[in-house]
Amino acid sequence: MIKVAQLGAGRMGAIHARNAAANPRLDLVALVDPRPDVAGPLAQALGARLARFEEVLADPDIKGIIVASSTDAHLDNALSALRAGKIVFCEKPLDLDLARLLAASGELDKADGKLFVAFNRRFDPHYQALKAKIDSGEIGKLESLHIVNHDPAAPPPAFIPTSGGLFKDFTIHDFDLAPWLMGERPVEVFAWASCLIDPEIGRLGDVDTAKVVLTTASGRLCMISNSRRSGYGYDQRIEAFGSRGAARVDNLTNTAVSVWGQTGALADRFPYAFIDRYAGAYAAEMDHFADILEGKAAPETGFAASVASLELAEAAARSATTGAPVRL
């Protein structure tokens, strides 16, 4: 088993720590968090010790570091771990500021193969199957893509100021998925955005509803629909339209049981939160980290994917503000 340590014991930290502890190839030995009241129970439950960051960096037996600290600390924490010779798993985003991320490019370019930035949706088995259908040519040449990504309910207003905004916090997943599925980088972004759900989100300078169109050099189009509130669960759908047909990923339901009667058909609910819908993807990305640590795989997503998605997020924000498309 390969010894790893983790920074952060918050919501995402708890997911990653539990997946690391459950992975038969990883040994989660240490947890770093400035809040012992939060980190202590999690560490005890998983058989890890509480430690200081400096301790885990100096420990030669610890080969990997999982960075699940606060978002504004991701880049600094990842750089410190890389400088200490560790292989790094970093929760997305690597940073919220494109200029700051690019300023570290010289150092991060050299970390090729040692930095995995976890865009979990690439590891969802349903999306992987969709990509396989597209790449195989089963639906012909891909022409357009529709992505629906709607949260069940808006986050508390206190979350907004540190989130990076809708495009960097939420749409960032779609900005990674779309080029991956289309096999091309977008060259133009056109975004429309409104605050329709909670006026407080608007007062804090953010939006809660958006439509984004991405265009590639070959003319392929992707429409992304985002909302902070669906009212009916976590709405996650993708449709791919090709020259000879279409392929789609529908919403999952908590069970596959439906009931038919005189009033019509009733199906089970959608998963309410991302933690439930993408549980398998989070476990799979931790397994990918184990592959990287064992030298069996290169990181699926790293510095380049982080830059590409953040470029799209910042372009979308500019487009929504100016009302004009943004060329990349």
C-alpha positions in Angstrom: 0.0 0.0 0.0 1.2 3.5 -0.9 1.2 6.0 2.0 -0.7 9.2 1.3 -1.7 12.3 3.3 -4.5 14.7 2.8 -5.0 18.5 3.4 -8.5 19.5 4.3 -11.4 17.8 6.1 -14.3 19.8 4.8 -17.1 18.6 2.6 -14.9 17.7 -0.4 -12.1 16.6 2.0 -14.4 14.1 3.7 -15.3 12.5 0.3 -11.7 12.2 -0.8 -10.5 11.0 2.5 -13.1 8.2 2.7 -12.3 7.1 -0.8 -8.6 7.1 -0.2 -9.0 5.1 3.0 -11.3 2.6 1.2 -8.9 2.2 -1.7 -7.0 -1.1 -1.2 -3.8 0.3 -2.8 -3.7 3.5 -0.7 -2.9 4.0 3.0 -4.2 7.3 4.3 -1.8 7.9 7.2 -2.2 11.6 7.9 -4.8 14.4 7.8 -3.9 18.0 7.9 -6.5 20.7 8.9 -6.3 23.7 11.2 -9.7 22.7 12.7 -9.1 19.7 15.0 -12.7 19.6 16.0 -13.6 18.9 12.4 -10.6 16.8 11.3 -10.2 14.8 14.5 -13.4 12.7 14.2 -12.7 12.1 10.5 -9.1 11.0 11.1 -10.1 8.7 14.0 -12.8 7.1 11.9 -10.4 6.4 9.0 -7.4 5.4 11.1 -5.3 8.4 10.2 -3.3 10.7 12.5 -3.6 14.5 12.6 -0.5 16.2 11.4 1.0 19.5 10.4 1.7 20.2 6.7 5.4 20.5 7.3 5.5 17.0 8.9 3.9 15.3 5.9 6.1 17.1 3.4 9.2 16.0 5.3 8.1 12.4 5.6 9.9 10.3 2.9 7.4 7.4 3.4 4.5 9.6 2.2 4.5 9.5 -1.6 1.2 11.3 -2.4 -0.6 14.4 -1.1 -4.3 14.9 -1.6 -5.1 18.7 -1.7 -8.7 19.3 -0.6 -8.1 22.5 1.4 -9.9 25.7 0.8 -10.0 26.7 -2.9 -7.8 29.8 -2.4 -5.1 27.6 -1.0 -5.1 24.9 -3.7 -2.3 26.3 -5.8 0.1 27.1 -3.0 -0.5 23.7 -1.3 0.0 21.9 -4.6 3.2 23.7 -5.3 4.6 23.0 -1.8 3.9 19.3 -2.2 5.4 19.2 -5.6 8.6 20.9 -4.4 8.8 18.3 -1.7 8.8 15.6 -4.3 5.3 14.4 -3.7 2.8 13.3 -6.3 -0.3 15.5 -6.0 -4.1 14.9 -6.3 -5.7 18.4 -6.2 -9.4 19.0 -6.1 -10.5 21.4 -8.8 -10.0 24.2 -9.5 -6.2 24.5 -9.2 -6.8 28.2 -8.8 -9.6 30.8 -9.4 -7.3 33.4 -11.1 -6.0 32.6 -14.6 -3.2 35.2 -14.4 -2.0 33.7 -11.1 -2.2 30.2 -12.6 -0.2 31.1 -15.7 2.4 32.8 -13.6 3.2 29.4 -12.1 3.3 27.7 -15.5 7.1 27.4 -15.5 7.1 25.3 -12.4 3.9 23.4 -13.1 5.0 22.5 -16.7 7.9 20.6 -15.1 5.4 18.7 -12.8 4.0 16.8 -15.8 3.0 13.4 -14.6 3.0 14.4 -10.9 0.0 16.7 -10.7 -3.5 15.3 -11.1 -6.3 18.0 -10.9 -9.5 16.1 -10.3 -12.2 17.0 -12.7 -14.4 14.1 -11.5 -17.0 14.0 -14.3 -14.5 12.5 -16.8 -14.5 9.5 -14.5 -18.3 9.1 -14.5 -19.0 5.7 -16.2 -22.0 7.1 -18.1 -20.0 10.0 -19.5 -17.2 7.7 -20.4 -19.6 5.4 -22.3 -21.0 8.5 -24.1 -17.5 9.5 -25.2 -16.8 6.0 -26.4 -20.0 6.2 -28.6 -18.9 9.5 -30.0 -15.3 8.5 -30.6 -16.3 5.2 -32.3 -18.4 7.1 -34.9 -21.5 5.2 -34.0 -23.6 8.4 -34.3 -21.5 9.6 -37.3 -19.5 12.8 -37.1 -20.4 14.8 -34.0 -22.1 18.1 -34.8 -23.5 19.5 -31.6 -23.7 18.9 -27.9 -26.2 19.9 -25.2 -25.2 19.8 -21.6 -27.8 20.4 -18.8 -26.2 21.1 -15.4 -28.8 22.3 -12.8 -28.4 22.2 -9.0 -31.4 21.3 -6.9 -31.2 24.5 -4.8 -29.2 27.6 -4.6 -26.2 27.7 -2.1 -26.4 29.9 0.9 -25.4 33.5 0.1 -22.3 33.2 2.4 -20.8 30.8 -0.1 -20.9 33.2 -3.0 -18.1 35.7 -2.2 -15.5 32.9 -2.0 -16.9 30.7 -4.8 -15.3 32.4 -7.7 -18.8 32.9 -9.3 -21.1 30.7 -11.2 -18.8 30.1 -14.2 -15.7 29.3 -12.2 -17.4 27.3 -9.4 -20.2 25.5 -11.3 -19.8 25.7 -15.1 -16.2 24.8 -14.8 -17.2 21.2 -14.9 -19.0 21.7 -18.2 -16.0 23.7 -19.6 -13.9 20.6 -19.0 -16.4 18.1 -20.2 -17.4 19.9 -23.5 -13.9 19.9 -25.2 -13.2 16.4 -23.9 -16.5 15.1 -25.5 -16.2 17.1 -28.7 -12.5 16.3 -29.2 -11.8 20.0 -29.9 -11.1 23.2 -28.0 -13.7 25.9 -28.4 -12.5 29.1 -30.1 -15.5 31.3 -29.2 -17.7 31.7 -26.2 -21.1 33.4 -26.0 -22.8 33.6 -22.6 -26.0 35.0 -21.2 -26.6 35.2 -17.5 -29.2 36.4 -15.1 -30.1 36.4 -11.4 -33.5 34.8 -11.2 -33.5 32.7 -8.1 -32.1 34.7 -5.2 -31.7 38.5 -5.3 -29.0 38.3 -2.7 -26.8 36.3 -5.1 -27.1 39.3 -7.5 -26.4 41.8 -4.7 -23.2 39.9 -4.0 -22.1 40.3 -7.6 -22.9 36.9 -9.0 -25.5 35.2 -11.3 -27.5 32.0 -10.7 -28.8 31.2 -14.2 -26.8 31.0 -17.5 -26.8 29.7 -21.0 -23.4 29.4 -22.8 -22.7 28.5 -26.4 -19.2 27.2 -27.3 -18.0 27.0 -30.9 -15.0 25.0 -32.2 -12.8 25.8 -35.2 -14.6 23.1 -37.2 -18.0 24.7 -36.4 -19.2 22.2 -33.8 -21.5 23.8 -31.2 -22.1 23.1 -27.6 -25.0 24.6 -25.6 -24.6 24.6 -21.8 -27.6 25.2 -19.5 -26.8 26.1 -15.9 -29.2 26.9 -13.0 -28.6 27.1 -9.3 -32.2 25.7 -8.7 -34.1 23.0 -10.5 -36.8 22.3 -7.9 -36.8 18.6 -8.7 -33.3 17.3 -7.9 -29.8 17.3 -9.4 -30.5 17.6 -13.2 -27.5 16.1 -15.1 -28.1 15.3 -18.8 -26.0 15.3 -22.0 -27.1 14.9 -25.6 -24.7 14.4 -28.5 -26.0 14.9 -32.0 -24.1 13.4 -35.0 -24.5 13.1 -38.7 -26.1 9.6 -38.4 -27.9 9.7 -35.1 -27.7 10.9 -31.5 -26.6 9.6 -28.1 -27.7 10.8 -24.7 -27.1 10.3 -21.0 -30.3 10.8 -19.0 -30.7 11.6 -15.3 -30.2 8.7 -13.0 -32.9 7.8 -10.5 -32.4 6.5 -6.9 -34.0 3.2 -8.0 -34.9 1.9 -11.5 -38.5 1.1 -10.3 -41.4 2.9 -12.0 -45.1 2.5 -11.2 -47.7 2.6 -13.9 -51.4 3.3 -13.1 -54.5 5.2 -14.3 -52.9 8.6 -13.5 -49.8 7.8 -15.5 -46.3 6.7 -14.8 -44.3 7.5 -11.6 -40.5 7.1 -11.4 -38.2 7.5 -8.4 -36.4 10.7 -7.6 -33.1 12.0 -9.0 -30.2 12.1 -6.6 -30.5 15.3 -4.7 -26.8 16.3 -4.6 -23.5 15.9 -6.5 -22.1 13.8 -3.7 -24.7 11.1 -4.5 -24.9 11.5 -8.3 -21.1 11.3 -8.8 -20.1 9.0 -5.9 -18.8 6.4 -8.4 -16.8 9.1 -10.3 -15.1 10.3 -7.1 -14.1 6.8 -6.2 -12.8 6.2 -9.7 -10.7 9.3 -9.7 -9.0 8.2 -6.5 -8.3 4.8 -8.1 -6.7 6.8 -11.0 -4.5 8.5 -8.4 -3.4 5.1 -7.2 -2.5 4.2 -10.8 -0.5 7.4 -11.1 1.4 6.7 -7.8 2.2 3.2 -9.1 3.4 4.5 -12.4 0.7 2.8 -14.4 -0.9 6.0 -15.8 -0.3 9.7 -16.5 -2.8 12.1 -15.0 -6.0 12.4 -17.0 -6.2 16.1 -16.2 -3.6 18.4 -14.8 -2.2 21.9 -15.3 -3.2 22.2 -19.0 -6.8 21.1 -18.3 -7.0 23.6 -15.4 -5.8 26.5 -17.7 -8.2 25.5 -20.5 -11.3 25.4 -18.3 -10.4 28.6 -16.5 -9.9 30.4 -19.8 -13.4 29.4 -20.8 -14.9 30.5 -17.4 -13.3 33.9 -17.6 -14.3 34.3 -21.3 -17.9 33.4 -20.4 -17.9 36.0 -17.6 -16.7 38.6 -20.0 -19.3 37.7 -22.6 -22.1 37.7 -20.1 -21.0 41.2 -19.0 -20.5 42.7 -22.4 -23.2 40.9 -24.3 -20.8 40.0 -27.0 -19.0 36.7 -28.0 -15.4 36.3 -26.9 -12.8 34.9 -29.2 -10.1 32.7 -27.6 
